[in-house]
Amino acid sequence: MLELAQTEKQELPDAILLDLDLGHESGFDLLRFRFLQPEILWVPVVVWSHLGDENRDFCQLFRVHAYVSKSEGEYELYTALESVNPSR
């Protein structure tokens, strides 16, 4: 979606909700792609993951707005999403 928005000048999302463990693909790949594209780096990312807290620091390097462990619960996820787009 981000690649398509770059090439076809489509509207970018207000935020990205990302699970780092996507099976055959990796959420880390998306973080790297976004980080290397200055025109989309402003799109906030909220990571929602069951992977360990050691990934929090890594995500901060890639300018992730919030990292919420699935064990923290849905309320924490809602709060993080609301913080990136409070008008919705």
C-alpha positions as CSV (number, residue, x, y, z in Angstrom):
1,M,0.0,0.0,0.0
2,L,2.8,2.4,0.9
3,E,4.7,1.6,-2.3
4,L,1.5,2.1,-4.4
5,A,0.8,5.5,-2.7
6,Q,4.3,6.6,-3.7
7,T,4.1,5.6,-7.3
8,E,0.5,6.5,-8.0
9,K,0.2,9.5,-5.7
10,Q,-2.7,7.9,-3.8
11,E,-3.6,9.1,-0.4
12,L,-1.5,7.8,2.5
13,P,-3.1,6.3,5.6
14,D,-3.5,8.3,8.7
15,A,-1.6,5.7,10.7
16,I,-0.2,2.2,10.4
17,L,-1.1,-0.6,12.8
18,L,1.6,-3.2,12.5
19,D,2.2,-6.7,13.9
20,L,5.9,-7.5,13.6
21,D,5.3,-11.2,13.2
22,L,3.5,-11.4,9.8
23,G,4.4,-15.0,9.1
24,H,6.3,-15.3,5.8
25,E,6.8,-11.5,5.7
26,S,8.2,-9.4,8.5
27,G,6.9,-6.2,10.0
28,F,10.5,-5.2,10.4
29,D,10.7,-5.1,6.6
30,L,7.9,-2.6,6.5
31,L,9.6,-0.5,9.2
32,R,12.8,-0.4,7.2
33,F,11.0,0.5,4.0
34,R,9.1,3.3,5.7
35,F,12.3,4.6,7.4
36,L,14.1,4.9,4.1
37,Q,11.3,6.8,2.4
38,P,11.3,10.4,3.7
39,E,7.9,11.2,2.0
40,I,6.1,8.6,4.2
41,L,8.2,8.7,7.3
42,W,5.7,11.1,8.9
43,V,2.9,8.4,8.8
44,P,2.7,7.2,12.5
45,V,3.2,3.5,13.3
46,V,1.7,1.7,16.2
47,V,3.2,-1.7,16.7
48,W,0.9,-4.4,18.3
49,S,2.9,-7.5,18.9
50,H,3.3,-10.6,20.9
51,L,7.1,-10.5,20.4
52,G,9.2,-9.5,23.5
53,D,9.9,-6.1,24.9
54,E,13.4,-6.2,23.5
55,N,11.9,-5.0,20.3
56,R,10.7,-1.7,21.8
57,D,14.2,-0.2,21.5
58,F,14.6,-1.4,18.0
59,C,11.2,0.1,17.0
60,Q,12.2,3.4,18.5
61,L,15.2,3.5,16.2
62,F,12.7,3.3,13.3
63,R,10.6,6.1,14.8
64,V,7.6,4.0,15.8
65,H,5.1,6.1,17.6
66,A,4.0,3.4,20.1
67,Y,4.8,-0.2,20.9
68,V,2.0,-2.1,22.6
69,S,2.5,-5.7,23.7
70,K,-0.5,-7.9,23.1
71,S,-0.3,-8.9,26.7
72,E,-1.0,-5.3,27.7
73,G,-4.4,-5.6,26.3
74,E,-6.8,-3.9,23.8
75,Y,-7.3,-0.8,25.9
76,E,-3.6,0.1,25.6
77,L,-3.8,-0.5,21.9
78,Y,-6.9,1.8,21.7
79,T,-5.1,4.5,23.7
80,A,-2.0,4.3,21.4
81,L,-4.1,4.5,18.3
82,E,-6.1,7.4,19.7
83,S,-2.8,9.2,20.4
84,V,-1.8,9.1,16.8
85,N,-5.1,10.3,15.5
86,P,-7.2,11.9,18.3
87,S,-9.8,13.4,15.9
88,R,-11.2,10.0,15.0
